[in-house]
Amino acid sequence: MKKLRILITKELEDHQKKIATKVFWDLEEASALKARALSLPAYEAPWKHLWWMITSAKAIPAFQHYNNGENIEKLACTAPAVRAKLIEAGITPKIAGFNAADIAKKISHRKPFGVIHLCAKHSREESANIFRDANIPYIKIPVYETIPENHCITWQHFDGWVVLSPRSIEAFGCSLPPKDMPVAAIGNTTMNALKDAGFTRIFVTSKPEIETLITEFNDYLRNKE
């Protein structure tokens, strides 16, 4: 089987790299965004009575700052990697989900007193909309921001590009691939950003998971050979 050379806009977990190796991908990881911690605002809230949302491992230090070592049971997180980092820090989340919208729905079903979301400065509004529709108080605390890296890539030897957020496109602004290169996206927001950028061969994975994206995008590319 021919190896496919794929560029992805983040560093993968080891188990995700193994999946890419299994489907004969020659993978190049180029993180599109770097994180920078923000100054944490002072908040007075009944922390123990609220649900916490952590949607990135970058927010874990802020969670540790706010809970001050107390055992917080009402904690929800996304992605196996975030959950693993929490457990490594001695924190066990009660709920896990695919993405912020998924865990927001799961929390809403429990009719909480309120929710605190430790997130990026430019986080999406899906969670806020879900909690607003359910009449659940929602506090969003930006604890880090993401800044696009600048990459200049020679694209002629690549077979595909995996883009994980609209802001990732900014990081490759000086050298975007040809508009007819196959590009994989997670979610409609990223798909629409790629369309706006002029890309014509966009594949959207059926589930918001890297593992699913690798296997499905690989099938898509192989069927085009």
C-alpha positions in Angstrom: 0.0 0.0 0.0 1.3 3.4 -0.9 2.2 5.8 1.9 0.3 9.0 2.0 2.0 12.2 3.2 -0.3 14.2 5.4 0.1 17.4 7.3 -2.0 18.0 10.4 -2.3 21.3 12.3 -1.6 19.9 15.8 0.6 17.4 17.7 -1.1 14.1 18.1 -1.3 11.8 21.1 0.7 8.6 20.8 -2.3 6.4 20.3 -3.5 8.7 17.5 0.0 8.4 15.8 -0.3 4.7 15.9 -3.6 4.8 14.0 -2.0 7.0 11.4 1.0 4.6 11.1 -1.4 1.7 10.8 -3.1 3.2 7.7 0.3 4.0 6.2 0.4 7.8 6.7 3.7 9.6 6.6 2.6 12.2 9.1 4.0 15.7 9.6 2.7 17.6 12.6 2.8 21.4 12.4 1.0 23.0 15.4 -1.0 25.9 14.0 -1.6 27.6 17.4 0.5 28.2 20.5 -1.1 28.9 23.9 -0.3 31.8 26.2 -1.7 31.9 29.8 -3.8 34.9 30.7 -4.0 36.7 34.1 -6.7 35.0 36.1 -9.5 37.3 37.3 -10.6 37.1 40.9 -14.0 35.5 41.3 -16.1 34.8 44.3 -18.6 32.1 43.6 -20.0 29.0 45.4 -17.5 26.8 43.6 -18.6 23.5 45.2 -22.2 24.0 44.0 -21.3 24.7 40.4 -20.3 22.4 37.5 -16.9 23.0 36.0 -16.1 22.6 32.3 -12.5 22.0 31.0 -12.2 21.8 27.3 -8.4 21.9 27.0 -5.5 20.7 29.1 -4.2 24.2 29.0 -7.0 25.2 31.4 -6.0 22.7 34.1 -3.6 25.1 36.0 -6.4 27.6 36.2 -8.8 25.0 37.6 -6.2 24.1 40.2 -5.8 27.8 41.1 -9.5 28.4 41.5 -10.5 25.2 43.4 -7.5 25.7 45.8 -6.9 22.0 46.3 -10.5 21.2 47.3 -12.1 18.0 46.0 -14.5 19.2 43.2 -16.7 16.4 42.1 -18.8 18.3 39.5 -16.2 18.4 36.7 -16.7 17.7 33.0 -14.0 17.6 30.4 -13.5 16.8 26.7 -11.2 14.4 24.9 -9.3 11.4 26.3 -6.1 13.5 26.3 -7.7 16.1 28.6 -9.1 13.5 30.9 -5.7 11.7 31.1 -4.0 15.0 32.1 -6.6 15.6 34.8 -6.2 12.1 36.2 -2.4 12.6 36.1 -2.9 15.7 38.2 -5.0 13.7 40.7 -8.4 15.0 39.5 -11.1 12.7 38.3 -13.8 14.2 36.0 -17.4 13.1 36.5 -18.4 13.6 32.8 -16.4 13.3 29.6 -17.5 14.1 26.1 -16.4 14.7 22.5 -16.4 18.5 22.6 -17.7 21.5 24.5 -21.2 21.2 23.1 -21.4 17.5 23.9 -20.5 18.0 27.6 -22.7 21.1 27.8 -25.7 18.9 26.9 -24.7 16.3 29.4 -24.4 18.8 32.2 -27.7 20.5 31.2 -29.6 17.2 31.8 -28.5 17.3 35.4 -30.2 20.7 35.9 -27.2 22.3 37.7 -27.2 25.4 39.9 -24.7 27.0 37.4 -21.6 26.3 35.2 -18.1 27.7 35.0 -16.2 27.1 31.8 -12.5 27.6 31.8 -11.6 28.2 28.2 -9.7 30.0 25.5 -10.1 33.7 24.9 -11.7 33.1 21.5 -13.8 30.0 22.4 -16.9 29.3 20.4 -20.4 30.0 21.7 -22.1 26.6 21.4 -21.9 25.9 25.1 -23.2 29.3 26.1 -26.2 28.9 23.7 -27.0 25.4 25.1 -27.0 26.7 28.7 -29.0 29.8 27.8 -31.7 27.7 26.2 -31.8 25.6 29.3 -32.0 28.7 31.6 -28.8 27.6 33.4 -26.4 30.3 34.6 -23.1 30.1 32.7 -19.8 31.8 33.6 -17.1 31.8 30.9 -13.6 32.5 32.2 -10.9 32.9 29.5 -7.7 31.5 31.1 -5.5 31.3 28.0 -5.3 32.5 24.4 -4.1 30.9 21.2 -1.8 32.7 18.8 -1.3 31.5 15.2 2.1 30.1 14.4 3.6 31.1 11.1 4.4 28.2 8.8 5.8 28.2 5.3 5.3 24.8 3.7 6.4 23.3 0.4 3.2 21.4 -0.5 4.0 19.5 -3.7 5.0 16.3 -1.8 1.8 16.2 0.3 -1.3 14.2 -0.4 -3.6 15.9 2.1 -4.1 18.5 4.9 -5.9 18.0 8.2 -7.3 21.3 9.6 -8.8 21.3 13.1 -10.0 24.8 13.6 -10.7 28.0 11.5 -7.8 29.8 13.2 -5.4 27.1 12.0 -5.9 28.4 8.5 -4.3 31.7 9.6 -1.1 30.0 10.6 -0.5 28.9 7.0 -1.6 32.2 5.4 1.8 32.7 3.8 1.8 29.3 2.1 -1.6 27.7 1.8 -1.8 24.5 -0.2 -3.3 24.4 -3.7 -7.1 24.9 -3.5 -7.7 21.5 -5.0 -5.7 19.6 -2.4 -7.9 17.2 -0.3 -8.5 18.8 3.1 -10.1 17.2 6.2 -12.0 19.2 8.8 -13.7 18.5 12.1 -17.0 20.3 12.2 -19.0 22.6 10.0 -17.4 25.8 11.3 -14.0 24.7 10.0 -15.5 23.3 6.8 -17.1 26.7 6.1 -13.8 28.5 6.8 -12.1 26.3 4.3 -14.8 27.0 1.7 -14.4 30.7 2.3 -10.7 30.3 1.7 -11.4 28.7 -1.7 -10.8 25.0 -1.1 -12.8 22.7 -3.3 -12.1 19.2 -2.0 -13.2 19.3 1.7 -13.9 16.1 3.7 -15.8 16.4 7.0 -15.5 13.6 9.5 -18.7 12.0 10.9 -17.6 12.4 14.5 -15.6 15.2 16.2 -12.7 12.8 17.0 -9.1 12.7 15.6 -9.2 8.9 15.6 -12.4 8.9 13.4 -11.0 11.6 11.2 -7.8 9.6 10.4 -9.6 6.4 9.4 -12.4 8.2 7.4 -10.1 10.6 5.6 -7.7 7.8 4.8 -10.7 5.9 3.2 -11.6 9.0 1.3 -8.1 9.5 -0.1 -7.6 5.8 -1.0 -10.9 5.8 -2.9 -9.6 8.7 -4.9 -6.4 6.9 -5.9 
